[in-house]
Amino acid sequence: MQYVRVMSQPAKSSRTSATSDAPESTAGSRAAAQRLKMRRELAAAAMELFATKGYEATTVDEIAARAGVARRTFFRHFRSKEEAIFPDHDDTLVRAEAVLNAAPAHEHPLDTVCRGIKEVMKMYAARPEISVARYKLTREVPTLREAEIASVARYERLFTRYLLGHFDEHAHDDDANDDPLLAEVAASAVVTAHNHVLRRWLRADGRGDVEAELDHAFAIVRRTFGTGIGAGRTPSAVGPAGSSAPGASAASVQGEVLVTVARTDAPLHDVMRTIEQALKER
């Protein structure tokens, strides 16, 4: 899996621009906070009614009334009642995308995606009681489960686009280009690892060191993709500026010197195989 750097545009450094944008930025932050507050209040009202009356018997009018707002206010925030119990996903998706956009140049894209999906875990861990109650509710109502799956798919699409955007477009012939497949599989693996840990944490009523469990799951993904996903591709798994895929190794002959680059977590047999292959190709 070969990646290239995608440099972000430099931020404006003008003092005048920063000063003039400040009030607008502050107002925007307040508006976003108020929007999220209302979405959460509507979500809390919806969950209470779903738990007491049942999902099918609860109407949008009742949810709005329980939250103390008009019906039109509800529809300014949600398109349907099933969306109402997922108030934070839109904002979390924005934060996850911000992580991708602000990734340091030396970071491997797969590591960046792992950091991006952590924004979702932070969302759930910030309100464990509500997250657990919502999880139990989605297990009972197929419609809510479908809405949850749709939300997860948005993260997968975001991460797939990001990984695909970091491939070297000139590394392969169009007829044999597996980059879209590899990007989608890698993104799916990260999201699946996250969701596995999240479900286990929710089934345990929000107890346990979910951060450590998540890091362990991501380490498994890195090991798997670092030693397998680049097989049969370009000889070097190292990107520009010496960045290597997690757990990967690469070797090249420069004059009479054999140069080997490997991650400290790369399996020894993979490193040795890379060196042997480089020597044979001299």
Sequence and secondary structure as in RCSB ss.txt:
>XXXX:A:sequence
MQYVRVMSQPAKSSRTSATSDAPESTAGSRAAAQRLKMRRELAAAAMELFATKGYEATTVDEIAARAGVARRTFF
RHFRSKEEAIFPDHDDTLVRAEAVLNAAPAHEHPLDTVCRGIKEVMKMYAARPEISVARYKLTREVPTLREAEIA
SVARYERLFTRYLLGHFDEHAHDDDANDDPLLAEVAASAVVTAHNHVLRRWLRADGRGDVEAELDHAFAIVRRTF
GTGIGAGRTPSAVGPAGSSAPGASAASVQGEVLVTVARTDAPLHDVMRTIEQALKER
>XXXX:A:secstr
  B           HHHHHHHHHHHHHHHHHHHHHHHHHHHHHHHHHHHHHHH TTT  HHHHHHHHTS HHHHH
HH SSTTGGG TTHHHHHHHHHHHHHT  TTS HHHHHHHHHHHHHHHHHHSHHHHHHHHHHHHH HHHHHHHHH
HHHHHHHHHHHHHHTTB TTSS GGG  HHHHHHHHHHHHHHHHHHHHHHHHHTTT S HHHHHHHHHHHHHHHH
HHHTTTTS S  B GGG B TT EEEEEETTEEEEEE TTS HHHHHHHHHHHHHT 
